[in-house]
Amino acid sequence: MIALLKLMGGRARAFPLLVLIATTATPAAERAGDSDRPGGHEIEAASARALDWIETHRATPEDGGLPDMIDEGVSFRVFRDLSPTPSDREHFAHLFRSQMAAINDLPEFERWVSATNKPLIEHYHLVLAARLTQLAGQTSPLTPLIMEQAQRALATAAFENPTVRLTTALFLSRLGTSGAKDIDALLEHSLIEQLARDCQFIRLPTSDATAYQRRAATWLLYALVHEVVALTDFGRLQPSPWLAARRDVVAGVLLDALPWASAGNNMDLTAELAMTLFFLGQPLGAQLRSALDDLLSQQQADGSWGASTTTARQNKVRHTVLTSAAALLAYRAWRERDEKHEDKTPEPVSNSGSRVAGALRRAFSSRAGRTARYPEGGTRPRSARLLFVSGEAFHPASQLFQLRAQFTDNGLQALEPFTLRHRRRLRAARR
């Protein structure tokens, strides 16, 4: 997870605004019927193979280095939270505590902390390690120095990557530093806020895009993942009011990116996107099922997903196994949750329709003691509900977004396209 931030850790003054076009690639699993989907035992077996690979291929200073060791610590913490049984949770809690104790005892780690003139991305890694140490219930004499250095680096990092600045500040705040105003300012420059202002800020490349365009889109998606992970503290926290207000936009972008990442055989990114949606409380819909089924089908016999062609890491296999194992554990939790709840919550709109969806929800929101007159002539009772059919109905090229507005008694009961003309009507109706 953290290594992709390193690729973005240069002194970029702002996120690149990619002028790319959305892809329509769809994994093969999406075309499969429910009967072709893997069962719970298959998911459990795949998870077991991945976890076995991780425990038999542990990172060391020589194999993967400290970044991989820190990533293993992140993963063990997430595995603990996602494990289905008390014995499994205790097993991964033990691995997590042992991992963080081992990292803090390494001479290499102490030398890293003591080094001078570190770039901000390295301070991010060290602050993350300090936060994990805290979550493991441990203390380290190196933590105060890590915090002091990171605070000084942030104070002079006005032109560093916005995601690196925000995530470093968030983990520092978890360690007990003050600076809520600073975080508010960093949120204003975050990628999430850029998406809230313009949901087309991240556009996915087509098959004829250049390697740079594909790489840039990938880095932006990883940046979005890291911001959500830091804001939810690895899924431990519910989305804050600030994040909740932007949740549908973020979820829409992540859902859009799933088939693109899966079709490009980027299993690491596919798993990261799925886990981020899990942290946001996204229901398990068709797009997620399809991507997770594809992830499961790509697993190799040894429990890994083979060597990555996109990572800059020394070990080309480990990170994908770490993220994919977490995604498969989340898949199992998703399925079990869905089995317990027969009534599914409709998915937020994907395919860049989240902003339109938010506007429509506000337009049709219930207001006590009032009804609203709409252009079609119907009066909306307070019990009216707005149901979104599918994000797939929105097509960026045609700017059509299909919706179904179901009213009780009198009013609209139809499926129709939402166009600019309808948007103007809605605005006029609210006056």
Secondary structure, DSSP 8 states (H G I E B T S, - for coil): -THHHHHT-S--SS-------------GGGGS-GGGS--HHHHHHHHHHHHHHHHHS--BTTTBHHHHHHHHHHHHHHHHHH-SSHHHHHHHHHHHHHHHHHHHH-HHHHHHHH-SS--HHHHHHHHHHHHHHHHTT---TTHHHHHHHHHHHHHT-TTS-HHHHHHHHHHHHHTT---HHHHHHHHHTSHHHHHHH-TTSS----TT--HHHHHHHHHHHHHHHHHHHHHHTTTTS---HHHHHTHHHHHHHHHHHHHHHHHTT-HHHHHHHHHHHHHTT----HHHHHHHHHHHHT--TTSS----SS--SSSSSHHHHHHHHHHHHHHHHHHHHHHH-SS-------TT-HHHHHHHHHHT---TT--EE-TTS-EE-TT-EEE---GGG-BTTTTBEEEEEE-SSSS-EEEEEE-HHHHHHHHHHH-
